[in-house]
Amino acid sequence: MFFELSAEQHALRQKIADFCARECPPDFETSLDQSGVFPGDLYRKMADNGFLRISFPAEYGGTEGNILDIVLVAEQLAGNSYTAVYMYLVNIVFAGSLILNCGSDSQKKELIPKLLKGDLQFSFALTEPEAGSDARSIKTSATPQGDCYLINGTKYWTSGATVSDYIITVVLTGLEAESPKAMSILIVPAESEGLSITPIPKLAGNAYPSCEVKYRNVSVTEEHILGGPAWLNNGIFQLFQTAEYERICVAASCLGGAETILKECTEFAKTRHQFDKPIIKHQAIQHALADMATQIEAMRWMTYHAAWMKSTGKDCFKEICMAKLFCSETLNDIARKGMQIFGGRGYSMEYRMQRYLRESYLSLYAGGTSEIQKNVIARFLA
Ligand SMILES: Cc1cc2nc3c(=O)[nH]c(=O)nc-3n(C[C@H](O)[C@H](O)[C@H](O)COP(=O)(O)OP(=O)(O)OC[C@H]3O[C@@H](n4cnc5c(N)ncnc54)[C@H](O)[C@@H]3O)c2cc1C
């Protein structure tokens, strides 16, 4: 096995690091955390710097990168800005890959070039108040009426809904009692009549709001079905296509977040003195840092290895779920260790460590909870 990054990948990593140092350094994210205001120009700058194009074919304006390239983007962005990485994940990794892999030719030609230029944003609405891990229990429906479909129901936690142009919405298009249920994915224009969108106050990341979205007789046509009319009732198969991209990139974002925490803890431990010496000279602190560095090494190899498997066409859903499970749990653990190293300062809003801890919790749910990853992994072992 050979995992050396290419010269281009090293250059990509450096380019994103330089961009982040310029456009979204850690204190920029702190100000977003305090204001809760969406940074529209940051998204535009990410597009202008070409980061949105990386994993797409040249015919849509992409630069033909592979999954390891988007893993590197997610890792670097997450090390600097939680808002930037979640805008990237929702638009490019969830919505963009869904349209690329499952859209009709006309949907791809119409939507992807605009997405890559930063002219369009998307959000993805699967979760509902009563349907989270059990996605098959959704109730939001689209019923035929003449040439149209009328959507009714409520989605929950739809990230970016207030700032998106389209809400990619998973709906029932068959009877609720049917098994298996007929589901479809609709590309719903966000300005449609009958939509109401309300941000849900959350623990972190309020600058990129996650929302309740209500649909009251929202009307779409056949051309809004992802993949075209032939995909009516087959949305569940389209959903499977995104799970791998979503989970590997959540793992990568945890890796980036953990690297930043270790860096800041090491700097802090060198400058904070107690008992007449920097706390880094106390063995307990050295061991905590050594544990964090070791955990990060394991996170990196699990994530890169799973990405490498995917890029070479190998079956790797189990490895991707393992990477997502391990990296999200480990990021949370590393953030808690960081709080301990910072002592009382970790608890102060003047330091970033409390924000890193709050942010770490999302990765435990995004792309499916830890328990759901374990259920999937266990199925491969049985
Ligand atoms: C900030 C944020 C942003 C989000 N953004 C989006 C988005 O953009 N679009 C979207 O569609 N969704 C989004 N989500 C929703 C996210 O995908 C769900 O939170 C996640 O799938 C879990 O669903 P749930 O929260 O309803 O928990 P539940 O499914 O109710 O789970 C509650 C607990 O029960 C456990 N559990 C449930 N079933 C099982 C089982 N079979 N075996 C073992 N344990 C089980 C879970 O692991 C968890 O511990 C977001 C969530 C958050 C917090």
The ligand as an ORCA input file, in Angstrom:
! r2SCAN-3c Opt
* xyz 0 1
  C     -26.219     20.571     13.729
  C     -26.884     19.491     12.925
  C     -26.940     19.626     11.540
  C     -27.629     18.679     10.784
  N     -27.767     18.875      9.428
  C     -28.584     18.043      8.729
  C     -28.895     18.323      7.351
  O     -28.365     19.279      6.765
  N     -29.789     17.520      6.715
  C     -30.385     16.451      7.330
  O     -31.193     15.760      6.699
  N     -30.094     16.143      8.631
  C     -29.220     16.919      9.334
  N     -28.935     16.632     10.652
  C     -29.602     15.503     11.288
  C     -28.666     14.330     11.606
  O     -28.392     13.627     10.435
  C     -29.410     13.502     12.665
  O     -29.304     14.230     13.884
  C     -28.859     12.105     12.830
  O     -29.118     11.328     11.695
  C     -29.472     11.408     14.065
  O     -30.863     11.510     14.077
  P     -31.613     12.073     15.362
  O     -30.912     13.308     15.789
  O     -33.054     12.191     15.045
  O     -31.373     11.003     16.493
  P     -32.228      9.665     16.723
  O     -32.261      8.863     15.473
  O     -33.498      9.985     17.396
  O     -31.276      8.913     17.757
  C     -31.270      9.168     19.158
  C     -30.288      8.173     19.789
  O     -30.757      6.833     19.555
  C     -29.729      6.087     18.907
  N     -30.314      5.122     17.976
  C     -31.322      5.334     17.085
  N     -31.556      4.219     16.379
  C     -30.677      3.276     16.828
  C     -30.419      1.923     16.484
  N     -31.074      1.277     15.509
  N     -29.430      1.272     17.144
  C     -28.728      1.899     18.121
  N     -28.927      3.173     18.491
  C     -29.890      3.866     17.845
  C     -28.896      7.124     18.184
  O     -27.585      6.640     17.878
  C     -28.894      8.256     19.199
  O     -27.949      8.002     20.180
  C     -28.206     17.542     11.422
  C     -28.076     17.387     12.808
  C     -27.438     18.340     13.558
  C     -27.343     18.163     15.049
*
